[in-house]
Amino acid sequence: MALSVLVTCVMDILPAYLLFSRMGSVGVWTWERILLVYALAVTSFGLAESFCRGFDYFPWHMLRSGDFDRLLLRPRSLIWQVAGSFFHIHRLARASIGIGAIVWALGRLGAPANAYTVSVIALALVGGALVYSGVFVMSSGVAFYTIKALDWIYIVTNASYQVTRIPIEYMPPIFRHAFTFVMPMLVISYMPAAAVCGWQSNAGALFGLAAAHPLSGYLALPAGIAFLALSRLVWKIGLRKYQSTGS
């Protein structure tokens, strides 16, 4: 397990490092810039994966087996029961490596070590964890209809944070808008990084947002709350369809 965790954490960061060490920077986009944005997304995913793991297992280990029926009999929130049904402490390794990468990248980029930087990064991680938790909750809501066919979920979990390795100016518009206004991946990664580092670019015009405005870094938390609220709505709609394994 320890070896598996080490390989996973290293492989999260190693490909981007090898690419930039070979090709050099892309315009103003250096390895440190890409690492900061990427690490924010990876850490958020690691936190959600650690504390919301139950929803990742839900379609296979509860819905199909009928174990979900027992949860319906308990006088507690179903959201909390499912989320806490599985917890793997080694999943926190990805988040730990990500936090270390964030601190290192901020130091290399010369970001000011003040309360503003700490608050923006902390709220970005909370907002990002809520976004990814929302993805897990939403997939479980859809599972009430599909039962198991949820391979698409990996597109918006493991695959989504890979998008942040692409410099924002060179990202295809369809991806840029999808990961801003549908799943707010760039809101919880690029925008906080741009705010604390004071990056000036045309990315704000690409979004229709002021990406480098100091207050833009605080958008991650409300974006995460809004996405999780939408996911809970999908969960509740799916829950109404559930008829129990005995019916």
C-alpha positions as CSV (number, residue, x, y, z in Angstrom):
1,M,0.0,0.0,0.0
2,A,2.8,2.4,0.9
3,L,4.5,1.7,-2.5
4,S,1.2,2.2,-4.3
5,V,0.7,5.6,-2.5
6,L,4.2,6.7,-3.3
7,V,3.9,5.8,-7.0
8,T,0.5,7.6,-7.3
9,C,1.8,10.8,-5.7
10,V,4.9,10.9,-7.8
11,M,3.1,10.1,-11.0
12,D,0.7,13.0,-10.3
13,I,3.5,15.5,-10.6
14,L,6.3,13.8,-12.6
15,P,4.8,13.9,-16.1
16,A,4.4,17.7,-16.0
17,Y,7.9,18.1,-14.6
18,L,9.5,16.0,-17.4
19,L,7.5,17.9,-20.0
20,F,8.7,21.3,-18.9
21,S,12.3,20.2,-18.2
22,R,12.5,19.0,-21.8
23,M,10.5,21.7,-23.6
24,G,11.1,24.7,-21.3
25,S,8.5,27.3,-20.5
26,V,5.5,28.1,-22.7
27,G,5.5,31.9,-22.9
28,V,5.1,33.2,-19.4
29,W,4.0,29.7,-18.2
30,T,6.9,28.2,-16.3
31,W,7.0,24.9,-14.5
32,E,6.3,26.6,-11.2
33,R,3.2,28.3,-12.5
34,I,1.8,25.1,-13.9
35,L,2.7,23.3,-10.7
36,L,0.8,25.8,-8.5
37,V,-2.4,25.5,-10.5
38,Y,-2.1,21.8,-10.9
39,A,-1.3,21.2,-7.2
40,L,-4.4,23.2,-6.1
41,A,-6.6,20.9,-8.2
42,V,-4.8,17.7,-7.1
43,T,-5.0,18.6,-3.4
44,S,-8.7,19.4,-3.7
45,F,-9.3,16.0,-5.3
46,G,-7.2,14.3,-2.6
47,L,-9.2,15.9,0.2
48,A,-12.6,15.0,-1.4
49,E,-11.4,11.4,-2.2
50,S,-10.4,11.0,1.5
51,F,-13.5,12.3,3.2
52,C,-16.1,11.5,0.6
53,R,-14.9,8.1,-0.4
54,G,-18.2,6.4,0.5
55,F,-19.9,8.0,-2.6
56,D,-17.2,6.6,-4.8
57,Y,-18.1,3.1,-3.6
58,F,-21.8,3.7,-3.3
59,P,-23.1,2.3,-6.7
60,W,-21.1,-1.0,-6.3
61,H,-21.0,-1.6,-2.5
62,M,-24.4,-0.3,-1.4
63,L,-26.9,0.2,-4.2
64,R,-26.4,-3.1,-6.0
65,S,-25.9,-5.2,-2.9
66,G,-28.9,-3.7,-1.0
67,D,-26.8,-2.4,1.9
68,F,-28.3,1.0,1.3
69,D,-31.6,-0.2,2.8
70,R,-30.0,-0.4,6.2
71,L,-29.0,3.3,6.0
72,L,-32.6,4.3,5.3
73,L,-33.6,2.9,8.7
74,R,-31.2,5.1,10.7
75,P,-32.2,8.5,12.0
76,R,-29.2,10.3,10.5
77,S,-28.6,12.2,7.3
78,L,-28.0,9.8,4.3
79,I,-25.4,12.2,2.9
80,W,-23.2,11.8,6.0
81,Q,-23.8,8.1,6.3
82,V,-22.8,7.4,2.8
83,A,-19.8,9.7,2.9
84,G,-18.5,8.2,6.1
85,S,-19.1,4.6,5.1
86,F,-15.6,4.2,3.7
87,F,-12.4,6.0,4.8
88,H,-8.9,5.3,3.6
89,I,-6.3,7.3,5.4
90,H,-3.7,6.6,2.7
91,R,-5.8,8.7,0.4
92,L,-4.6,11.8,2.3
93,A,-1.1,11.2,0.8
94,R,-2.2,12.9,-2.4
95,A,-3.4,15.9,-0.5
96,S,-0.2,16.0,1.6
97,I,2.0,15.9,-1.5
98,G,-0.2,18.6,-3.1
99,I,0.1,20.9,-0.2
100,G,3.8,20.6,-0.2
101,A,3.9,21.4,-3.9
102,I,1.7,24.4,-3.3
103,V,4.0,25.8,-0.7
104,W,7.1,25.2,-2.8
105,A,5.6,26.8,-5.9
106,L,4.4,29.8,-4.0
107,G,7.9,30.4,-2.7
108,R,9.5,30.0,-6.1
109,L,7.0,32.4,-7.6
110,G,7.6,35.0,-4.9
111,A,4.0,35.1,-3.7
112,P,3.7,37.3,-0.5
113,A,3.6,35.3,2.7
114,N,0.7,37.2,4.3
115,A,-2.8,36.6,5.6
116,Y,-4.4,37.2,2.1
117,T,-2.3,34.5,0.5
118,V,-3.1,32.0,3.2
119,S,-6.8,32.7,3.2
120,V,-7.1,32.5,-0.5
121,I,-5.3,29.2,-0.8
122,A,-7.1,27.7,2.2
123,L,-10.5,28.7,0.8
124,A,-9.5,27.5,-2.6
125,L,-8.8,24.0,-1.2
126,V,-12.1,24.0,0.7
127,G,-14.0,25.1,-2.3
128,G,-12.2,22.6,-4.5
129,A,-12.9,19.7,-2.1
130,L,-16.6,20.7,-2.2
131,V,-16.5,20.6,-6.0
132,Y,-15.1,17.2,-6.1
133,S,-17.3,16.0,-3.3
134,G,-20.2,17.3,-5.4
135,V,-19.0,15.2,-8.3
136,F,-19.1,12.0,-6.2
137,V,-22.5,12.9,-4.8
138,M,-23.9,13.7,-8.3
139,S,-22.6,10.4,-9.7
140,S,-24.3,8.5,-6.8
141,G,-27.5,10.3,-7.6
142,V,-27.3,9.3,-11.3
143,A,-26.5,5.7,-10.1
144,F,-30.1,5.3,-8.9
145,Y,-31.0,5.3,-12.6
146,T,-28.0,3.6,-14.2
147,I,-27.3,1.2,-11.3
148,K,-23.6,0.9,-12.3
149,A,-22.7,2.4,-15.6
150,L,-20.6,5.3,-14.2
151,D,-17.3,5.1,-16.1
152,W,-18.0,8.7,-17.2
153,I,-17.3,9.8,-13.7
154,Y,-13.5,9.4,-14.2
155,I,-13.7,12.2,-16.9
156,V,-14.7,14.7,-14.2
157,T,-12.5,13.3,-11.4
158,N,-9.1,11.9,-12.3
159,A,-9.1,13.4,-15.8
160,S,-10.4,16.9,-14.9
161,Y,-7.4,17.9,-12.8
162,Q,-5.1,16.9,-15.7
163,V,-6.6,19.8,-17.6
164,T,-4.9,22.3,-15.3
165,R,-1.5,21.3,-16.8
166,I,-2.5,23.2,-19.9
167,P,-1.7,27.0,-19.9
168,I,-5.0,28.8,-19.8
169,E,-4.4,30.9,-22.9
170,Y,-3.8,27.8,-25.0
171,M,-6.7,25.8,-23.7
172,P,-9.5,25.1,-26.2
173,P,-12.4,27.4,-25.5
174,I,-14.9,24.5,-25.1
175,F,-12.7,23.1,-22.2
176,R,-12.1,26.5,-20.7
177,H,-15.7,27.4,-20.5
178,A,-16.8,23.9,-19.4
179,F,-14.3,23.8,-16.6
180,T,-15.3,27.3,-15.5
181,F,-19.1,27.6,-15.8
182,V,-20.2,23.9,-15.7
183,M,-17.6,22.2,-13.4
184,P,-15.7,25.1,-11.8
185,M,-12.3,23.4,-12.0
186,L,-10.4,26.6,-13.1
187,V,-12.3,28.7,-10.5
188,I,-10.8,26.6,-7.7
189,S,-7.3,26.3,-9.3
190,Y,-6.3,29.0,-11.8
191,M,-8.1,31.9,-10.3
192,P,-6.8,31.7,-6.8
193,A,-3.2,31.2,-8.1
194,A,-3.6,34.2,-10.4
195,A,-4.9,36.3,-7.5
196,V,-2.2,35.6,-5.0
197,C,0.6,35.8,-7.6
198,G,-0.8,38.9,-9.3
199,W,-0.7,37.3,-12.8
200,Q,-1.6,39.8,-15.5
201,S,-2.8,38.1,-18.7
202,N,-5.7,38.1,-21.1
203,A,-7.3,35.1,-19.4
204,G,-9.8,37.3,-17.7
205,A,-11.1,38.4,-21.1
206,L,-11.2,34.8,-22.2
207,F,-13.5,34.0,-19.2
208,G,-15.4,37.2,-19.2
209,L,-14.0,37.6,-15.6
210,A,-11.2,39.5,-14.0
211,A,-9.0,36.6,-13.3
212,A,-6.2,38.6,-11.6
213,H,-8.5,40.7,-9.5
214,P,-7.6,40.3,-5.8
215,L,-11.2,39.3,-4.9
216,S,-11.4,36.7,-7.7
217,G,-9.4,34.3,-5.5
218,Y,-12.3,34.1,-3.1
219,L,-14.7,32.8,-5.8
220,A,-13.6,29.2,-5.2
221,L,-15.6,28.7,-2.0
222,P,-19.0,30.0,-3.3
223,A,-18.4,28.1,-6.5
224,G,-17.8,24.9,-4.5
225,I,-20.9,25.5,-2.4
226,A,-23.1,26.1,-5.4
227,F,-21.8,23.0,-7.2
228,L,-22.4,20.8,-4.1
229,A,-25.9,22.2,-3.8
230,L,-26.6,21.3,-7.4
231,S,-25.2,17.8,-6.7
232,R,-27.4,17.3,-3.7
233,L,-30.4,18.2,-5.8
234,V,-29.4,15.5,-8.3
235,W,-29.0,13.1,-5.4
236,K,-32.4,13.9,-4.0
237,I,-34.1,13.4,-7.4
238,G,-32.4,10.0,-7.8
239,L,-33.3,9.0,-4.2
240,R,-37.0,9.5,-4.9
241,K,-36.7,6.7,-7.6
242,Y,-35.2,4.2,-5.2
243,Q,-37.6,1.4,-4.4
244,S,-35.5,-0.9,-2.3
245,T,-34.0,-4.2,-3.3
246,G,-36.9,-6.1,-1.8
247,S,-39.6,-4.4,-3.9
